[in-house]
Amino acid sequence: MRNIKSKILIFFVLFSICSTIQAQINWTRTQSETSKISFELPETPYIRNQELNGIKSEVFSHRDAANIYGIVASDFSGIEVDFDHTDPSEYYRQMKEGSLLSSDAILVSEQSVTYQRMLGKEIIYTMLVGKHEYTYIKRFFFRGHFIYQITIGGPTRMKQLLLDKKQIFFNSIQFE
């Protein structure tokens, strides 16, 4: 009986290591001089530029079989806002509320996160996509003239895969 428990434990340890390794195979780095950010995704993202009320945004998105990835880098220099000298609390509140606009979105958690001496915010929320519940993890960083919204989401029923890819994705982010 003890031998069987040992074998089962070894199997689960090896499985968790392999699933994390599998989650990162062949990711590619994308770098944007415009948005001063680089990151890795499973494939090259779809990139589009947009402008609204003098705020230019560069949007990066990718979807694979299980997860959705997105980065929105919004440049506020056109309206002369510098987040190194401005309290971003109101901007964060509005962006958080915008993320939860869907009638079935439920905020699961909210916390502060740090990265390269920057304080950011992270929210985790769920919402229905068709008949399936999805979990989204979104981080907000305010740096210079930019607001960065960095998101990963996927089916809640595949949460461990989402968490494995979240670590790889968020740890690959570099601000220039």
Secondary structure, 3 states (H helix, E strand, C coil): CHHHHHHHHHHHHHHHHHHHHHHHCCCEEEEECCCCEEEEECCCCEEEEEEECCEEEEEEEEECCCCEEEEEEEECHHHCCCCCCCCCHHHHHHHHHHHCCCCCCEEEEEEEEEECCEEEEEEEEEEEECCEEEEEEEEEEEECCEEEEEEEEEEHHHHHHHHHHHHHHHHHCEEC
